[in-house]
Amino acid sequence: MLGSKGEPIVLEGIAARFRNICGAIIRDKLQTWITTSNWKNVPTTTKNVLLATLKEKFTFLEGQEEFARKFAEGLFGRCFRNWRSILNIEYVKKGKNARDDFGRIPPEMWEQFKNTPKAKALSEENTRKAMKAVKYPHHLGAGGYAVKIAKWRREEEEQRIAGLPNLFEGLDERSRNWVLARTPLFTPDGKVTFKHPTTPEIYKRLEQLAELQKKGLFKPNRERDQLTTAIGIAEHSGRVRGMSSTLP
């Protein structure tokens, strides 16, 4: 069974295995493509080889193969970019030779890769994302959000039917997913708290944004939704109309 984006979600852990295998295929099959900075420039014939290799590991139900193929191709692209970043972080920056672990990388191509300015700068964005992940970690394990979202929506519907209060009222779906991924703890007086010390600040700002949105004082859009705004305020001490940037 596939999720809304084409990712496999039937068994818990299968999404992580799918992603890990895609990464392994990239590292095995694209060792002669490391100087190609844009995934779109990898030929279709080469991408077809990757997909064929993936199909040796997974079987897709009839009628879902095209859906899964599109998802897999996007995942391959992300894995390719991540691998090139890892080559930079773990090998170039540490003075190690990647050919010791990836022997099919041509010597001249490795020299070109490690001396290209773009390659040297490749890890900056990934490093920023990694730092943010450390600052606001989730507790989902390797499977990530994919295997949990359906469970969360089902639990929310069961709580609604049972007439229980919605503790996350006003939060949009992406914000609710972010909060639930960080294992909220519910106190006896009905309040929400978290184990990680940086998470409560983001949650408090999400609550404020939800209230401002209800009053029409905050109007989210595709580039600046509740979660993006809340995290941005916490990191940059910025302001949203009607919200203090110096909350305790």
Secondary structure, 3 states (H helix, E strand, C coil): CECCCCCECCCCCHHHHHHHHHHHHHHHHCCCCCCCCCHHHCCHHHHHHHHHHHHCCCCCCCCCHHHHHHHHHHHHHHHHHHHHHHHHHHHHCCCCCHHHCCCCCCHHHHHHHHHCHHHHCCHHHHHHHHHHHHHCCCCCCCCCCHHHHHHHHHHHHHHHHCCCCCCCCCCCHHHHHHHHCCCCEECCCCCEECCCCCHHHHHHHHHHHHHHHHCCCCCCCCCCCHHHHHHHHHHHCCCECCECCCCC
